[in-house]
Amino acid sequence: MAEMNIDPIFGKGQPNDAYAEYFIGQSYLQPLTSEGVSIANVTFEPGCRNNWHIHHASSGGGQILLCVAGSGWHQIEGQEPESMEPGSVAQVPAGVKHWHGAKAGSWFTHIAIAVPGENLSNEWLEPVTDDIYTHLNEKRSDA
């Protein structure tokens, strides 16, 4: 594991073992609040990314990602991947398939906000394959 070279404002958190099966690589989780809205600090070591997933809701719902340290990727299915740098914001409506994670050579920390809604659930899907991820990092390393 590469030495962490970023300073997440809320710390690195603890190993995200409860969700490890849905990640390639190591991530860390620091819950910040669940009072009315779930907000968590998530840190990814270089190359770590989560599987494709969908945040379901019958109304409201979705996810907001606020990059606070490092460099990462976010992609909504059918759209080009977006580079995330400190200050970047990604908004994912409920029902939309997406993934996010660190770039190959960088740690990455984002604040994940679960948008309040009705009948919320997460559906974890297939991993982002090594072939797709490696090609993305080679093709867009300057992004």
DSSP file (Angstrom, degrees, kcal/mol; ACC not computed):
  #  RESIDUE AA STRUCTURE BP1 BP2  ACC     N-H-->O    O-->H-N    N-H-->O    O-->H-N    TCO  KAPPA ALPHA  PHI   PSI    X-CA   Y-CA   Z-CA
    1    1 A M              0   0    0      0, 0.0     2,-0.1     0, 0.0     3,-0.1   0.000 360.0 360.0 360.0 134.6    0.0    0.0    0.0
    2    2 A A        -     0   0    0     44,-0.1     2,-0.2     1,-0.1     3,-0.0  -0.428 360.0-100.4 -70.3 145.5    1.3    3.5   -0.9
    3    3 A E        -     0   0    0      1,-0.1     2,-0.3    -2,-0.1    -1,-0.1  -0.477  44.8-104.4 -66.0 135.2    1.9    5.9    2.0
    4    4 A M        -     0   0    0     -2,-0.2    -1,-0.1     1,-0.1    41,-0.0  -0.468  39.1-179.1 -66.8 123.0   -1.1    8.3    2.2
    5    5 A N        +     0   0    0     -2,-0.3     2,-0.3    -3,-0.0    -1,-0.1   0.049  55.9  76.5-113.8  23.0    0.1   11.6    0.7
    6    6 A I        -     0   0    0     63,-0.1    63,-0.1   102,-0.0   102,-0.1  -0.844  69.7-137.7-125.1 165.8   -3.1   13.6    1.3
    7    7 A D        -     0   0    0     -2,-0.3     2,-0.1     4,-0.0    63,-0.0  -0.752  18.7-154.0-126.9  83.5   -4.6   15.1    4.4
    8    8 A P    >   -     0   0    0      0, 0.0     3,-2.0     0, 0.0    61,-0.1  -0.357  17.2-132.4 -60.8 132.8   -8.3   14.4    4.5
    9    9 A I  T 3  S+     0   0    0      1,-0.3     3,-0.1    59,-0.1    60,-0.0   0.800 106.9  38.6 -58.1 -32.0  -10.0   17.1    6.6
   10   10 A F  T 3  S-     0   0    0      1,-0.4    -1,-0.3     2,-0.0    31,-0.1   0.217 120.2-106.8-103.2  13.4  -12.0   14.5    8.5
   11   11 A G    <   -     0   0    0     -3,-2.0    -1,-0.4     1,-0.1    19,-0.1  -0.143  36.9 -75.1  84.7 174.3   -9.2   11.9    8.8
   12   12 A K        -     0   0    0      1,-0.2    31,-0.4    -3,-0.1    -1,-0.1   0.822  63.6-150.7 -79.9 -32.9   -8.8    8.6    6.9
   13   13 A G        -     0   0    0     -3,-0.1    17,-0.2    15,-0.1    -1,-0.2  -0.399  30.5 -51.7  88.7-172.5  -11.4    6.6    8.9
   14   14 A Q  E    S-A   29   0A   0     15,-2.1    15,-3.0     1,-0.1    13,-0.0  -0.669  71.1 -76.1 -99.9 155.3  -11.4    2.9    9.6
   15   15 A P  E     -A   28   0A   0      0, 0.0     2,-2.0     0, 0.0     3,-0.3  -0.266  44.0-126.2 -50.9 134.1  -11.0    0.1    7.0
   16   16 A N    >   +     0   0    0     11,-2.7     3,-1.0     1,-0.2     4,-0.3  -0.360  53.6 150.7 -83.9  58.1  -14.3   -0.2    5.2
   17   17 A D  G >   +     0   0    0     -2,-2.0     3,-1.1     1,-0.2     4,-0.3   0.811  60.5  65.2 -64.7 -33.0  -14.6   -3.9    5.9
   18   18 A A  G 3  S+     0   0    0     -3,-0.3    -1,-0.2     1,-0.3     3,-0.1   0.789 116.5  28.6 -62.3 -27.1  -18.5   -4.0    6.0
   19   19 A Y  G X  S+     0   0    0     -3,-1.0     3,-2.4     1,-0.1    -1,-0.3   0.223  84.6 116.5-116.0  12.5  -18.5   -3.1    2.3
   20   20 A A  G X   +     0   0    0     -3,-1.1     3,-1.8     1,-0.3    -2,-0.1   0.803  68.4  64.3 -55.1 -33.6  -15.2   -4.6    1.2
   21   21 A E  G 3  S+     0   0    0     -4,-0.3    -1,-0.3     1,-0.3    -2,-0.1   0.679 101.0  52.7 -66.0 -14.9  -16.9   -7.1   -1.2
   22   22 A Y  G <  S+     0   0    0     -3,-2.4    29,-2.7    29,-0.1     2,-0.3   0.249 103.3  70.1-102.9  10.7  -18.1   -4.1   -3.3
   23   23 A F  E <   -F   50   0B   0     -3,-1.8     2,-0.6    27,-0.3    27,-0.2  -0.951  66.8-143.2-128.7 146.5  -14.7   -2.5   -3.7
   24   24 A I  E    S+F   49   0B   0     25,-2.9    25,-1.9    -2,-0.3     2,-0.1  -0.965  83.0   2.5-102.1 118.0  -11.5   -3.4   -5.6
   25   25 A G  S    S-     0   0    0     -2,-0.6     2,-0.4    23,-0.2    -2,-0.1  -0.392 107.7 -45.2  94.7-178.5   -8.7   -2.2   -3.3
   26   26 A Q        +     0   0    0     20,-0.2    19,-2.2    -2,-0.1     2,-0.3  -0.754  51.7 178.6 -97.3 130.8   -8.9   -0.8    0.2
   27   27 A S  E     - B   0  44A   0     -2,-0.4   -11,-2.7    17,-0.2     2,-0.4  -0.857  14.8-145.4-121.8 163.3  -11.3    2.0    1.2
   28   28 A Y  E     -AB  15  43A   0     15,-2.7    15,-2.3    -2,-0.3     2,-0.4  -0.966   8.1-152.3-131.1 144.5  -11.8    3.7    4.6
   29   29 A L  E     +AB  14  42A   0    -15,-3.0   -15,-2.1    -2,-0.4    13,-0.2  -0.966  15.6 176.5-126.4 131.7  -15.0    5.0    6.1
   30   30 A Q  E     - B   0  41A   0     11,-2.5    11,-2.6    -2,-0.4   -17,-0.0  -0.833  23.6-147.7-129.6  92.8  -15.5    7.8    8.6
   31   31 A P  E     - B   0  40A   0      0, 0.0     9,-0.3     0, 0.0     3,-0.1  -0.370  15.6-176.6 -59.3 137.3  -19.3    8.3    9.3
   32   32 A L  E     -     0   0A   0      7,-2.8     2,-0.3     1,-0.4     8,-0.2   0.785  59.5 -20.8-105.4 -40.3  -19.9   12.0   10.0
   33   33 A T  E     - B   0  39A   0      6,-1.8     6,-2.7     1,-0.1    -1,-0.4  -0.967  32.3-174.8-164.5 153.2  -23.6   12.0   10.8
   34   34 A S        +     0   0    0     -2,-0.3     2,-1.2     4,-0.2     4,-0.2   0.109  51.0 125.9-131.8  16.1  -26.8   10.1   10.3
   35   35 A E  S    S-     0   0    0      2,-0.2     2,-0.2     1,-0.2     0, 0.0  -0.651 100.0 -32.2 -80.3  95.5  -29.0   12.7   11.9
   36   36 A G  S    S+     0   0    0     -2,-1.2     2,-0.3     2,-0.0    -1,-0.2  -0.025 142.9  37.2  84.4 -33.4  -31.7   13.4    9.2
   37   37 A V  S    S-     0   0    0     -2,-0.2     2,-0.6    79,-0.1    -2,-0.2  -0.987  83.0-121.7-149.8 140.6  -29.2   12.7    6.4
   38   38 A S  E     + C   0 114A   0     76,-0.6    76,-2.8    -2,-0.3     2,-0.4  -0.758  34.7 173.9 -87.7 122.2  -26.3   10.2    6.1
   39   39 A I  E     +BC  33 113A   0     -6,-2.7    -7,-2.8    -2,-0.6    -6,-1.8  -0.998   2.6 173.1-130.4 130.0  -23.0   11.9    5.5
   40   40 A A  E     -BC  31 112A   0     72,-2.1    72,-3.2    -2,-0.4     2,-0.6  -0.989  31.5-131.9-139.7 146.6  -19.7   10.0    5.4
   41   41 A N  E     -BC  30 111A   0    -11,-2.6   -11,-2.5    -2,-0.3     2,-0.5  -0.870  29.7-169.5 -91.6 122.5  -16.0   10.6    4.6
   42   42 A V  E     -BC  29 110A   0     68,-2.9    68,-2.4    -2,-0.6     2,-0.4  -0.973   4.6-167.5-120.6 126.5  -14.8    7.9    2.3
   43   43 A T  E     -BC  28 109A   0    -15,-2.3   -15,-2.7    -2,-0.5     2,-0.4  -0.944   2.1-163.5-115.6 133.8  -11.0    7.5    1.5
   44   44 A F  E     -BC  27 108A   0     64,-3.2    64,-1.9    -2,-0.4   -17,-0.2  -0.943  15.8-133.7-114.8 132.2   -9.7    5.3   -1.3
   45   45 A E    >   -     0   0    0    -19,-2.2     3,-2.5    -2,-0.4    57,-0.3  -0.430  56.0 -63.3 -75.0 163.8   -6.1    4.2   -1.6
   46   46 A P  T 3  S+     0   0    0      0, 0.0    58,-0.2     0, 0.0   -20,-0.2  -0.180 126.3  12.4 -51.4 133.1   -4.6    4.5   -5.1
   47   47 A G  T 3  S+     0   0    0     56,-1.7     2,-0.2    59,-0.4    57,-0.2   0.302  94.2 132.4  84.0  -9.2   -6.4    2.3   -7.6
   48   48 A C    <   +     0   0    0     -3,-2.5    54,-2.4    55,-0.2     2,-0.3  -0.550  25.1 160.6 -78.1 137.9   -9.3    1.6   -5.3
   49   49 A R  E     -FG  24 101B   0    -25,-1.9   -25,-2.9    52,-0.3    52,-0.2  -0.987  33.4-118.6-150.7 156.6  -12.8    1.9   -6.7
   50   50 A N  E     -F   23   0B   0     50,-2.3   -27,-0.3    -2,-0.3    78,-0.2  -0.517  37.2 -96.7 -91.4 165.9  -16.3    0.7   -5.9
   51   51 A N        -     0   0    0    -29,-2.7    49,-0.2    -2,-0.2    -1,-0.1  -0.252  52.1 -81.1 -68.4 162.7  -18.5   -1.5   -8.0
   52   52 A W        +     0   0    0     74,-2.4    73,-2.8    47,-0.1     2,-0.3  -0.421  66.3 169.9 -55.8 142.7  -21.1   -0.1  -10.3
   53   53 A H  E     -HI  98 124B   0     45,-2.3    45,-2.1    71,-0.2     2,-0.4  -0.984  29.8-140.2-157.5 165.2  -24.2    0.6   -8.1
   54   54 A I  E     - I   0 123B   0     69,-2.0    69,-2.8    -2,-0.3     2,-0.8  -0.997   9.5-146.1-132.9 133.5  -27.6    2.2   -8.0
   55   55 A H  E     - I   0 122B   0     41,-0.5    40,-2.5    -2,-0.4    41,-0.3  -0.894  28.3-159.0 -97.1 109.7  -29.2    4.2   -5.1
   56   56 A H  E     + I   0 121B   0     65,-3.1    65,-1.7    -2,-0.8     2,-0.3  -0.579  20.4 159.8 -91.0 152.0  -32.9    3.4   -5.4
   57   57 A A        -     0   0    0     63,-0.2    62,-0.2    -2,-0.2    63,-0.2  -0.928  41.5-139.9-163.5 146.0  -35.8    5.5   -4.0
   58   58 A S  S    S+     0   0    0     60,-2.4     2,-0.3     1,-0.3    61,-0.1   0.748  98.7   1.4 -80.4 -23.4  -39.5    5.8   -4.6
   59   59 A S  E    S-L  118   0C   0     59,-0.9    59,-2.5    -3,-0.1    -1,-0.3  -0.956 126.3  -4.0-156.0 150.8  -39.1    9.5   -4.2
   60   60 A G  E    S+L  117   0C   0     -2,-0.3    57,-0.3    57,-0.2    34,-0.2  -0.395  80.1 115.8  66.4-146.7  -36.1   11.8   -3.5
   61   61 A G        +     0   0    0     55,-2.2    33,-0.5     1,-0.1     2,-0.2  -0.146  19.7 118.9  80.5-174.8  -32.9    9.9   -2.9
   62   62 A G        -     0   0    0     31,-0.3    53,-1.7    53,-0.2     2,-0.3  -0.633  55.7 -87.9 106.1-168.3  -29.7    9.7   -4.9
   63   63 A Q  E     -ED  92 114A   0     29,-2.6    29,-3.3    51,-0.2     2,-0.4  -0.997  19.0-156.6-146.4 144.4  -26.1   10.7   -3.8
   64   64 A I  E     -ED  91 113A   0     49,-2.2    49,-2.9    -2,-0.3     2,-0.5  -0.990  12.5-161.4-121.0 132.4  -23.9   13.8   -3.8
   65   65 A L  E     -ED  90 112A   0     25,-2.8    25,-2.4    -2,-0.4     2,-0.5  -0.964   4.2-169.7-116.6 128.6  -20.1   13.4   -3.8
   66   66 A L  E     -ED  89 111A   0     45,-2.2    45,-2.6    -2,-0.5     2,-0.3  -0.955  18.0-141.0-117.9 110.3  -17.8   16.3   -2.7
   67   67 A C  E     + D   0 110A   0     21,-2.4    20,-2.6    -2,-0.5    43,-0.3  -0.564  29.2 166.2 -72.5 127.2  -14.1   15.7   -3.4
   68   68 A V  E     +     0   0A   0     41,-2.5     2,-0.3     1,-0.4    42,-0.2   0.563  60.7  10.9-117.5 -15.3  -12.1   17.0   -0.5
   69   69 A A  E    S+ D   0 109A   0     40,-1.5    40,-2.8   -61,-0.1    -1,-0.4  -0.978 102.5   2.8-161.7 149.4   -8.6   15.5   -1.2
   70   70 A G  E    S- D   0 108A   0     -2,-0.3     2,-0.4    38,-0.2    38,-0.3  -0.301  83.8 -66.7  76.4-156.6   -6.6   13.7   -3.8
   71   71 A S        +     0   0    0     36,-2.0    32,-2.1    14,-0.1     2,-0.2  -0.998  55.2 153.9-143.6 132.0   -7.7   12.8   -7.3
   72   72 A G  E     -KJ  84 102B   0     12,-2.5    12,-3.1    -2,-0.4     2,-0.3  -0.799  32.6-109.0-145.5-175.0  -10.4   10.4   -8.4
   73   73 A W  E     -KJ  83 101B   0     28,-3.4    28,-2.1    -2,-0.2     2,-0.3  -0.903  18.3-174.9-122.5 150.7  -13.0    9.3  -11.0
   74   74 A H  E     -KJ  82 100B   0      8,-1.7     8,-3.4    -2,-0.3     2,-0.4  -0.981  10.2-179.4-141.0 135.7  -16.7    9.3  -11.1
   75   75 A Q  E     - J   0  99B   0     24,-2.5    24,-1.9    -2,-0.3     2,-0.4  -0.985  18.8-155.9-143.4 132.0  -18.8    7.9  -13.9
   76   76 A I  E >   - J   0  98B   0     -2,-0.4     3,-2.4     4,-0.4    22,-0.2  -0.861  47.3 -93.4 -96.2 136.0  -22.5    7.6  -14.7
   77   77 A E  T 3  S+     0   0    0     20,-2.8     3,-0.1    -2,-0.4    20,-0.1  -0.216 112.1  17.9 -52.9 132.3  -23.3    4.7  -17.0
   78   78 A G  T 3  S+     0   0    0      1,-0.3     2,-0.3    -3,-0.0    -1,-0.3   0.371 110.9  92.9  86.9  -3.9  -23.4    5.9  -20.6
   79   79 A Q  S <  S-     0   0    0     -3,-2.4    -1,-0.3     1,-0.0     3,-0.1  -0.798  84.9 -93.6-117.5 161.8  -21.5    9.1  -19.9
   80   80 A E        -     0   0    0     -2,-0.3    -4,-0.4     1,-0.1    -1,-0.0  -0.429  50.9 -99.0 -67.6 145.8  -17.8    9.9  -20.1
   81   81 A P        -     0   0    0      0, 0.0     2,-0.4     0, 0.0    -6,-0.2  -0.363  37.0-139.1 -63.1 147.7  -15.9    9.5  -16.8
   82   82 A E  E     -K   74   0B   0     -8,-3.4    -8,-1.7    -3,-0.1     2,-0.3  -0.934   8.3-128.6-113.5 133.7  -15.3   12.7  -14.9
   83   83 A S  E     -K   73   0B   0     -2,-0.4     2,-0.5   -10,-0.2   -10,-0.2  -0.596  22.6-152.0 -74.2 136.8  -12.1   13.6  -13.1
   84   84 A M  E     +K   72   0B   0    -12,-3.1   -12,-2.5    -2,-0.3   -18,-0.0  -0.966  21.3 166.2-117.2 124.9  -12.6   14.7   -9.5
   85   85 A E    >   -     0   0    0     -2,-0.5     3,-3.0   -14,-0.2   -18,-0.3  -0.830  55.5 -59.6-125.0 163.7  -10.2   17.1   -7.8
   86   86 A P  T 3  S+     0   0    0      0, 0.0   -18,-0.2     0, 0.0     3,-0.1  -0.207 129.7  26.7 -49.3 128.7  -10.7   18.9   -4.5
   87   87 A G  T 3  S+     0   0    0    -20,-2.6     2,-0.1     1,-0.4   -19,-0.1   0.213  90.5 131.0  99.5 -12.7  -13.8   21.1   -4.9
   88   88 A S    <   -     0   0    0     -3,-3.0   -21,-2.4   -21,-0.1     2,-0.4  -0.457  39.6-160.6 -73.3 145.7  -15.4   18.9   -7.5
   89   89 A V  E     -E   66   0A   0    -23,-0.2     2,-0.4    -2,-0.1   -23,-0.2  -0.995   6.9-169.3-128.5 132.6  -19.1   17.9   -6.9
   90   90 A A  E     -E   65   0A   0    -25,-2.4   -25,-2.8    -2,-0.4     2,-0.5  -0.987   5.3-161.6-120.8 131.3  -20.9   15.0   -8.5
   91   91 A Q  E     -E   64   0A   0     -2,-0.4   -27,-0.2   -27,-0.2    -2,-0.0  -0.956   5.5-172.2-114.2 125.8  -24.7   14.7   -8.3
   92   92 A V  E     -E   63   0A   0    -29,-3.3   -29,-2.6    -2,-0.5     3,-0.1  -0.949  15.5-142.3-120.3 111.4  -26.2   11.3   -8.9
   93   93 A P    >   -     0   0    0      0, 0.0     3,-1.3     0, 0.0   -38,-0.3  -0.273  37.2 -84.7 -65.8 157.9  -30.0   11.1   -9.1
   94   94 A A  T 3  S+     0   0    0    -33,-0.5   -38,-0.2   -34,-0.2     3,-0.1  -0.316 114.9  29.0 -58.1 144.7  -31.8    8.0   -7.7
   95   95 A G  T 3  S+     0   0    0    -40,-2.5     2,-0.5     1,-0.2    -1,-0.2   0.512  89.3 126.1  83.5   6.0  -32.0    5.1  -10.0
   96   96 A V    <   -     0   0    0     -3,-1.3   -41,-0.5   -41,-0.3     2,-0.3  -0.867  57.4-132.5-106.5 126.0  -28.8    6.0  -11.9
   97   97 A K        +     0   0    0     -2,-0.5   -20,-2.8   -43,-0.1     2,-0.3  -0.572  45.8 140.3 -75.4 131.7  -26.0    3.4  -12.3
   98   98 A H  E     -HJ  53  76B   0    -45,-2.1   -45,-2.3    -2,-0.3     2,-0.3  -0.956  32.6-154.1-159.4 172.0  -22.6    4.8  -11.5
   99   99 A W  E     - J   0  75B   0    -24,-1.9   -24,-2.5    -2,-0.3     2,-0.3  -0.959   8.3-171.5-148.3 164.8  -19.2    4.2   -9.8
  100  100 A H  E     + J   0  74B   0     -2,-0.3   -50,-2.3   -26,-0.2     2,-0.3  -0.984  18.1 129.7-155.7 155.5  -16.4    6.2   -8.2
  101  101 A G  E     -GJ  49  73B   0    -28,-2.1   -28,-3.4    -2,-0.3   -52,-0.3  -0.981  50.4 -52.7 175.1-178.7  -12.9    5.7   -6.9
  102  102 A A  E     - J   0  72B   0    -54,-2.4   -30,-0.3   -57,-0.3     5,-0.1  -0.349  50.8-110.0 -75.7 153.0   -9.3    6.9   -6.8
  103  103 A K    >   -     0   0    0    -32,-2.1   -56,-1.7     4,-0.2     3,-1.5  -0.412  41.3-100.8 -71.0 162.1   -7.1    7.4   -9.8
  104  104 A A  T 3  S+     0   0    0      1,-0.3    -1,-0.1   -58,-0.2    -2,-0.1   0.814 119.3  35.0 -58.8 -33.7   -4.3    4.8  -10.2
  105  105 A G  T 3  S+     0   0    0    -59,-0.1     2,-0.4   -58,-0.1    -1,-0.3   0.207 111.3  65.8-108.3  16.2   -1.6    7.0   -8.8
  106  106 A S  S <  S-     0   0    0     -3,-1.5   -59,-0.4   -35,-0.2     2,-0.1  -0.990  70.1-125.1-142.1 144.1   -3.5    9.0   -6.1
  107  107 A W        -     0   0    0     -2,-0.4   -36,-2.0   -61,-0.2     2,-0.3  -0.457  34.9-159.7 -69.7 159.7   -5.3    8.7   -2.9
  108  108 A F  E     -CD  44  70A   0    -64,-1.9   -64,-3.2   -38,-0.3     2,-0.4  -0.976  13.8-174.3-150.9 130.4   -8.8   10.1   -3.1
  109  109 A T  E     +CD  43  69A   0    -40,-2.8   -41,-2.5    -2,-0.3   -40,-1.5  -0.994   9.4 170.9-128.9 131.8  -11.3   11.3   -0.4
  110  110 A H  E     -CD  42  67A   0    -68,-2.4   -68,-2.9    -2,-0.4     2,-0.6  -0.968  33.3-124.5-133.2 154.6  -14.8   12.4   -0.9
  111  111 A I  E     -CD  41  66A   0    -45,-2.6   -45,-2.2    -2,-0.3     2,-0.6  -0.875  28.3-153.2 -91.7 124.0  -17.8   13.2    1.3
  112  112 A A  E     -CD  40  65A   0    -72,-3.2   -72,-2.1    -2,-0.6     2,-0.5  -0.896   9.6-168.8-103.6 122.2  -20.7   11.0    0.4
  113  113 A I  E     -CD  39  64A   0    -49,-2.9   -49,-2.2    -2,-0.6     2,-0.8  -0.949  13.7-146.9-113.0 120.6  -24.1   12.5    1.1
  114  114 A A  E     -CD  38  63A   0    -76,-2.8   -76,-0.6    -2,-0.5   -51,-0.2  -0.785  23.6-131.1 -85.4 113.9  -27.1   10.2    0.8
  115  115 A V        -     0   0    0    -53,-1.7   -53,-0.2    -2,-0.8   -78,-0.1  -0.476  28.1-110.8 -66.9 127.7  -30.0   12.4   -0.4
  116  116 A P        +     0   0    0      0, 0.0   -55,-2.2     0, 0.0     2,-0.3  -0.233  57.9 132.6 -59.5 148.9  -33.0   11.8    1.8
  117  117 A G  E     -L   60   0C   0    -57,-0.3     2,-0.4    -3,-0.1     3,-0.3  -0.942  52.6 -70.7-172.3-169.9  -36.0   10.1    0.2
  118  118 A E  E    S+L   59   0C   0    -59,-2.5   -60,-2.4    -2,-0.3   -59,-0.9  -0.844 102.8   2.8-107.2 141.0  -38.6    7.4    0.6
  119  119 A N  S    S-     0   0    0     -2,-0.4    -1,-0.2   -62,-0.2     2,-0.2   0.927  83.8-169.4  53.7  53.4  -37.9    3.6    0.4
  120  120 A L        +     0   0    0     -3,-0.3     2,-0.3   -63,-0.2   -63,-0.2  -0.498  16.5 153.3 -76.4 139.8  -34.1    4.0    0.0
  121  121 A S  E     -I   56   0B   0    -65,-1.7   -65,-3.1    -2,-0.2     2,-0.4  -0.971  33.8-131.7-158.4 156.2  -31.9    1.1   -0.9
  122  122 A N  E     -I   55   0B   0     -2,-0.3     2,-0.6   -67,-0.2   -67,-0.2  -0.920  11.4-158.3-111.2 138.8  -28.6    0.4   -2.6
  123  123 A E  E     -I   54   0B   0    -69,-2.8   -69,-2.0    -2,-0.4     2,-0.4  -0.963  10.1-153.2-116.7 113.7  -28.1   -2.2   -5.3
  124  124 A W  E     +I   53   0B   0     -2,-0.6   -71,-0.2   -71,-0.2     2,-0.1  -0.723  21.6 176.1 -88.3 134.4  -24.5   -3.3   -5.7
  125  125 A L        -     0   0    0    -73,-2.8   -74,-0.1    -2,-0.4    -1,-0.1  -0.197  36.2 -31.9-120.1-154.1  -23.6   -4.5   -9.2
  126  126 A E        -     0   0    0    -75,-0.1   -74,-2.4     1,-0.1    -1,-0.3  -0.240  65.5-101.2 -70.5 154.0  -20.6   -5.7  -11.2
  127  127 A P        -     0   0    0      0, 0.0     2,-0.7     0, 0.0   -76,-0.1  -0.319  33.7-106.1 -67.2 155.6  -17.0   -4.5  -10.6
  128  128 A V        -     0   0    0    -78,-0.2   -79,-0.1   -79,-0.1  -104,-0.0  -0.789  52.6-119.6 -76.7 115.4  -15.4   -1.9  -12.8
  129  129 A T     >  -     0   0    0     -2,-0.7     4,-2.7     1,-0.1     5,-0.2  -0.140   5.6-120.6 -65.9 155.4  -13.0   -4.3  -14.6
  130  130 A D  H  > S+     0   0    0      1,-0.2     4,-3.1     2,-0.2     5,-0.3   0.878 113.3  56.2 -59.3 -39.1   -9.3   -3.9  -14.5
  131  131 A D  H  > S+     0   0    0      2,-0.2     4,-2.1     1,-0.2    -1,-0.2   0.941 111.8  40.7 -60.7 -48.0   -9.2   -3.6  -18.3
  132  132 A I  H  > S+     0   0    0      2,-0.2     4,-2.4     1,-0.2    -2,-0.2   0.930 118.5  46.8 -65.8 -45.3  -11.6   -0.6  -18.3
  133  133 A Y  H  X S+     0   0    0     -4,-2.7     4,-2.3     2,-0.2    -2,-0.2   0.917 113.2  47.5 -66.1 -44.4  -10.0    1.0  -15.3
  134  134 A T  H  X S+     0   0    0     -4,-3.1     4,-2.2    -5,-0.2    -1,-0.2   0.921 113.3  48.5 -63.0 -44.2   -6.5    0.6  -16.6
  135  135 A H  H  X S+     0   0    0     -4,-2.1     4,-3.1    -5,-0.3     5,-0.3   0.906 110.1  52.6 -61.8 -42.1   -7.4    2.0  -20.0
  136  136 A L  H  X S+     0   0    0     -4,-2.4     4,-2.5     1,-0.2    -2,-0.2   0.924 111.2  45.8 -59.3 -46.1   -9.2    4.9  -18.4
  137  137 A N  H  < S+     0   0    0     -4,-2.3     4,-0.3     2,-0.2    -1,-0.2   0.846 115.9  45.9 -69.7 -33.4   -6.1    5.8  -16.3
  138  138 A E  H >< S+     0   0    0     -4,-2.2     3,-0.6    -5,-0.2    -2,-0.2   0.927 118.2  42.0 -70.8 -45.1   -3.8    5.5  -19.3
  139  139 A K  H 3< S+     0   0    0     -4,-3.1     3,-0.2     1,-0.2    -2,-0.2   0.843 127.9  29.0 -70.2 -35.6   -6.0    7.4  -21.6
  140  140 A R  T >< S+     0   0    0     -4,-2.5     3,-2.3    -5,-0.3    -1,-0.2   0.014  74.7 126.4-119.0  26.9   -7.0   10.2  -19.2
  141  141 A S  T <  S+     0   0    0     -3,-0.6    -1,-0.1     1,-0.3    -2,-0.1   0.735  78.9  51.2 -61.8 -21.1   -4.0   10.4  -16.9
  142  142 A D  T 3         0   0    0     -3,-0.2    -1,-0.3     1,-0.2    -2,-0.1   0.500 360.0 360.0 -91.1  -3.5   -3.7   14.1  -17.6
  143  143 A A    <         0   0    0     -3,-2.3    -1,-0.2    -6,-0.1    -2,-0.2   0.484 360.0 360.0 -75.2 360.0   -7.4   14.7  -16.7
